[in-house]
Amino acid sequence: MVSLITPSQTQPVPGQVLPTPPLPSALRVWSDRVAGIVSAVFSPPVLGIAMIAIAAGATRRAAAWAWAGIPLALNVLAPILYLIWLHRRGLVSDLDVQRREERARPLLFTLTSMLAAAAILWRAAAPSLLLGVSIAQLLQTALVLMITLRWKISMHGAASAAWLTFLIFVTGWAASPALLALPLVAWSRVHLGRHTPAQTVAGAALGGLVMGSVLMGSHLR
């Protein structure tokens, strides 16, 4: 993509996501592909599925996989299907929901669906790790919704930090090398022009704090 920023534009609008500086064509194509792959692999739905699967596996109960179907259906699958429906109706411009003003509708649906999942797991005395993941995802979505009404916080950053926090909580510091994924995700979002560095850092801080607070506050093991 050709940059439209000229040398005279030295005062960017606060919060504006600017294109990355021009790169040699071959390097640009390579870096764009890497950034796209990283963003896809570490997308919120993929990491949501990963956290639920880790929770079910760590529970070490056969029934946990049946319980996992509830957050998988309501926290991940239902929001994805709703987003696809919104896109086909022309209510969101793309499945990544790049425009901040288009995020309220899918986030409200996701929040409602996650609330239903958490309520079911709570009332049915589901395994604590699955309940903890569901509650953390619910709280994170609520906070992202409130913030995104005014500012485009990074949902990729929030999901990545939440996943890493949960992974280390369950497996211990042996999983600490996975922390390298966090700056990689941040770079990919900035490189693709989706977020500013501040938005990725804020998202990561939010996701890590919410997941850590839920896990530690509930003493889940």
C-alpha positions in Angstrom: 0.0 0.0 0.0 1.4 3.4 -1.0 1.7 5.8 2.0 -0.4 9.0 1.7 1.6 10.7 4.4 3.7 13.6 3.1 6.7 15.3 4.7 4.5 18.3 5.5 2.2 16.2 7.7 4.4 16.3 10.8 1.6 16.6 13.3 -0.5 13.4 13.3 -4.0 13.4 14.8 -3.8 12.0 18.4 -4.8 8.4 18.4 -4.5 8.1 14.6 -3.1 4.8 13.3 -0.4 5.7 10.7 1.0 3.4 8.1 4.4 1.9 8.8 7.4 3.5 6.9 8.0 2.3 3.4 10.1 -0.9 3.1 11.8 -2.5 0.1 9.2 -4.4 -1.9 10.4 -7.9 -1.2 10.8 -7.2 2.5 7.5 -5.5 2.7 5.7 -8.5 1.1 7.4 -10.9 3.5 6.7 -8.8 6.6 3.1 -8.2 5.6 2.6 -12.0 5.2 4.2 -12.7 8.6 2.1 -10.0 10.3 -1.0 -11.4 8.7 -0.2 -15.0 9.9 0.6 -13.9 13.4 -2.6 -11.9 13.6 -4.6 -14.9 12.4 -3.0 -17.4 14.7 -3.2 -15.2 17.8 -6.7 -13.9 17.0 -9.2 -13.6 19.9 -11.4 -16.6 18.8 -8.4 -18.9 18.3 -6.9 -18.0 21.7 -10.4 -18.3 23.3 -10.6 -21.9 22.0 -7.0 -22.5 23.2 -7.8 -21.3 26.8 -10.9 -23.4 27.0 -9.1 -26.5 25.8 -6.2 -25.9 28.2 -8.7 -25.6 31.1 -10.5 -28.8 30.1 -7.3 -30.7 29.8 -5.9 -29.4 33.1 -9.1 -30.4 34.9 -8.2 -34.0 34.3 -11.8 -35.1 34.3 -13.5 -36.7 31.3 -16.6 -34.7 31.9 -14.6 -31.5 31.6 -14.6 -31.8 27.8 -18.4 -31.9 27.8 -18.5 -28.8 30.0 -16.1 -27.1 27.6 -18.7 -27.3 24.9 -20.7 -24.6 26.7 -18.1 -21.8 26.5 -16.9 -23.0 23.1 -20.4 -22.6 21.8 -21.4 -19.4 23.6 -18.0 -17.6 24.0 -16.6 -18.4 20.6 -18.9 -20.0 18.0 -22.0 -17.9 18.6 -20.1 -14.5 18.4 -18.3 -15.7 15.2 -21.5 -16.7 13.5 -23.1 -13.4 14.5 -20.2 -11.5 13.2 -20.4 -13.3 9.9 -24.1 -12.5 9.7 -23.4 -8.8 10.4 -20.8 -8.8 7.7 -23.1 -10.4 5.1 -25.8 -7.8 6.1 -23.2 -5.0 5.5 -23.4 -3.9 9.2 -19.6 -4.3 9.6 -17.1 -3.6 6.9 -14.9 -6.7 7.6 -14.6 -9.6 9.9 -11.7 -8.0 11.8 -14.0 -5.1 12.7 -11.3 -2.5 12.0 -13.6 0.4 12.4 -14.1 1.3 16.1 -17.6 2.6 15.6 -18.7 -0.8 14.3 -17.5 -2.8 17.3 -20.4 -2.0 19.7 -22.9 -4.4 18.1 -20.8 -7.5 18.0 -19.3 -6.8 21.4 -22.7 -6.4 23.0 -23.8 -9.7 21.5 -20.6 -11.4 22.6 -21.1 -10.0 26.1 -24.6 -11.4 26.3 -23.6 -14.8 25.0 -20.6 -15.0 27.5 -22.9 -14.0 30.4 -25.2 -16.9 29.5 -22.2 -19.3 29.4 -20.8 -18.1 32.8 -24.3 -18.3 34.4 -24.8 -21.9 33.1 -21.3 -23.0 34.3 -21.8 -21.3 37.7 -25.3 -22.8 38.4 -24.2 -26.3 37.3 -21.0 -26.3 39.4 -18.8 -26.8 36.4 -15.0 -27.3 36.8 -13.5 -24.2 38.4 -10.9 -23.6 35.7 -13.5 -23.6 32.9 -15.6 -21.2 35.0 -12.6 -19.0 35.7 -11.8 -18.7 32.0 -15.5 -17.9 31.2 -15.7 -15.2 33.8 -12.4 -13.7 32.7 -13.5 -13.6 29.1 -16.8 -12.0 30.2 -15.1 -9.3 32.2 -12.5 -8.6 29.5 -15.2 -8.2 26.9 -17.2 -5.8 29.1 -14.2 -3.6 29.7 -13.2 -3.7 26.0 -16.7 -2.7 25.1 -16.6 0.3 27.5 -13.2 1.4 26.3 -13.8 0.9 22.6 -16.7 3.4 22.6 -14.1 6.1 22.9 -10.8 4.5 22.0 -9.7 1.5 19.8 -8.0 -0.7 22.3 -6.4 -3.8 20.9 -8.5 -7.0 21.3 -5.6 -9.0 19.9 -3.4 -7.6 22.6 -5.9 -8.3 25.3 -6.6 -11.9 24.2 -2.9 -12.7 23.8 -2.0 -11.5 27.3 -5.0 -13.3 28.8 -3.9 -16.5 27.1 -0.3 -16.2 28.2 -1.4 -15.4 31.8 -3.6 -18.5 31.9 -1.0 -20.7 30.3 1.6 -19.8 32.9 -0.9 -20.1 35.7 -1.8 -23.7 34.6 1.6 -25.0 33.4 4.0 -22.8 35.5 7.0 -20.7 34.4 8.2 -23.5 32.1 5.8 -21.8 29.6 7.5 -18.4 30.0 9.2 -18.6 26.6 5.7 -18.2 25.2 5.8 -14.6 26.4 7.7 -13.8 23.3 4.5 -14.1 21.4 3.2 -10.9 23.1 5.6 -8.4 21.4 5.2 -10.3 18.1 1.4 -9.9 18.2 1.8 -6.2 19.1 4.2 -5.7 16.2 1.8 -7.4 13.8 -1.1 -5.2 14.7 1.0 -2.0 14.4 2.6 -3.2 11.2 -0.8 -3.9 9.6 -2.0 -0.5 10.6 -4.7 -1.8 12.9 -3.5 -0.2 16.1 -1.0 2.2 17.6 1.7 0.9 19.9 -0.2 2.4 22.9 -3.4 0.6 21.9 -1.6 -2.8 21.8 0.1 -2.1 25.2 -3.2 -1.1 26.8 -4.9 -4.2 25.4 -2.2 -6.5 26.7 -2.3 -4.8 30.2 -6.1 -5.2 30.3 -6.1 -8.8 29.3 -3.3 -9.8 31.7 -4.7 -8.0 34.6 -8.2 -9.3 34.2 -7.2 -12.9 33.7 -4.6 -12.7 36.6 -7.1 -11.1 38.9 -9.8 -13.7 38.2 -7.5 -16.6 38.7 -5.8 -15.4 41.8 -9.0 -14.0 43.3 -10.7 -17.3 42.9 -7.7 -19.4 44.0 -8.3 -21.7 41.0 -6.2 -24.8 40.7 
